[in-house]
Amino acid sequence: MLSRETYEITEKFREEIDDANKYLFPGELKSNYYELPILSPPESETKEKESNSEEMPDY
């Protein structure tokens, strides 16, 4: 299982690559020169979000 810190760093890295791709390859949604595995948040973070969403009503 990934730690929360590892998950956040990997997601930030993925966002930076996507931003660079928009600049380097305008008009293309994604380029295939890199492949990062799809990550799911650590279980503790998922449970925290679920419990928080139950407490906070949507407006």
C-alpha positions as CSV (number, residue, x, y, z in Angstrom):
1,M,0.0,0.0,0.0
2,L,1.3,3.5,-0.9
3,S,1.8,6.1,1.8
4,R,-0.2,9.3,1.5
5,E,3.0,11.2,0.9
6,T,4.0,8.9,-2.0
7,Y,0.6,9.2,-3.5
8,E,0.6,13.0,-3.3
9,I,4.1,13.2,-4.9
10,T,3.1,10.9,-7.7
11,E,-0.1,12.8,-8.5
12,K,1.8,16.1,-8.5
13,F,4.4,14.5,-10.9
14,R,1.6,13.3,-13.1
15,E,0.0,16.8,-13.2
16,E,3.4,18.4,-14.1
17,I,3.8,15.9,-17.0
18,D,0.3,16.6,-18.2
19,D,1.0,20.4,-18.1
20,A,4.3,19.9,-20.0
21,N,2.5,17.8,-22.6
22,K,-0.1,20.6,-23.2
23,Y,2.8,22.9,-23.9
24,L,5.0,20.5,-26.0
25,F,2.1,18.8,-27.9
26,P,-0.7,21.3,-28.3
27,G,-3.8,19.8,-29.7
28,E,-3.1,16.4,-28.3
29,L,-4.8,15.3,-25.1
30,K,-2.1,12.9,-24.0
31,S,1.0,11.6,-25.5
32,N,2.0,8.0,-25.1
33,Y,5.7,8.5,-24.4
34,Y,5.2,7.9,-20.7
35,E,3.1,5.4,-18.8
36,L,2.4,5.9,-15.1
37,P,0.2,3.4,-13.3
38,I,-3.2,4.6,-12.2
39,L,-3.0,4.9,-8.5
40,S,-5.8,4.8,-6.0
41,P,-5.6,6.8,-2.8
42,P,-4.4,5.1,0.3
43,E,-7.2,3.3,2.1
44,S,-7.0,5.6,5.1
45,E,-7.4,8.7,2.9
46,T,-10.4,7.1,1.1
47,K,-12.1,6.3,4.4
48,E,-11.4,9.9,5.7
49,K,-13.0,11.4,2.6
50,E,-16.0,9.1,2.9
51,S,-16.5,10.0,6.6
52,N,-16.0,13.7,5.8
53,S,-18.5,13.7,3.0
54,E,-21.2,12.2,5.3
55,E,-20.6,15.0,7.8
56,M,-20.6,17.9,5.3
57,P,-23.8,18.6,3.3
58,D,-23.4,19.7,-0.3
59,Y,-24.6,23.2,-1.1
